[in-house]
């Protein structure tokens, strides 16, 4: 004699019961106080936290998405997270929006599924972890993100993280959009190292990063290209606008007196500017163009900004 759970009807009922239990658990977990977030685990900016708010939030490649995921494997409107209440207990669920590559929860492709603390969510090749975290856990994830994506000496993005931002910017830029790239290099760092030691040199590079961050507009992005070379993306800026910010950086660094163990000295900075798409349509071409302008700045006597259109 077949038991009820062995029949097709029984299996369907058992699956439905399991879903209800999962949803109930998700609602109970989400009802506890804490910050609700999606943490990037793979395929993007690892460690980056996206806060999940009440209401509905769109996940996708579109700039209009609430949680923007720039990977090519992600559809423009990939999935939606909804906050809902069931029997007075709040909770979250995710719904696939007919995406090309599907939405997966804990390795299983889903149309709609509840989100519980610790649930793994994959959209395209980007994997998130859905977490309900207290203040200490939130600080921990923020610190992990900074350790992975930012140079710890200068506070600038690592080159890998910067390149991801640049590639994303290039994918989103269309006809009529303009932005600029700068390659920069400190003047006189070798003299600082030779005269005052490499600890003084590290302090100089650290201060360069701090001054650069202070001068940049909120929407600009800077990364450490290597050593004392930095790379800057001036968002939505033509050469004139980018040159204004670059000159502010140059003047700030030139005016600063640096002090290391009683030794007082100064450095300057040279910068080369290139504009997209006039001076390069790809990341490689744009970086090369800005680099040529940088070498021209150094050849012309250093401590200056040179634009590609002046070469």
Buried (B, 14 or more C-beta within 10 A) or exposed (E): EEEEEEEEEEEEEEEEEEEEEBBBBBBBBBBEEBBBBBBBBEBBBBBBBBEBEEEEBBBBBBEEBBBBBBBEBBBBBBBBBBBBEBEEBBBBBBBBBEBEBBBBBEEEEBEBBBBBBEBBBBBBBBBBBBBBBEEEBBEEBEEBBEEBBBBEEBBBBBBEBBBBBBBBBBEEBEEEEBBBBBBBBBBBBEEBBEEBBEEBBBBBBBBBBEBBBEBBBEEBBBBBBEEBBBBBBBBBBEBEBBBEBBBBBBBBBEEBEBEBEEEEBBBBBBBBBBBBBBBBEEBEBBBBBBBBBBBBBBEEEBBBBBBBEEE
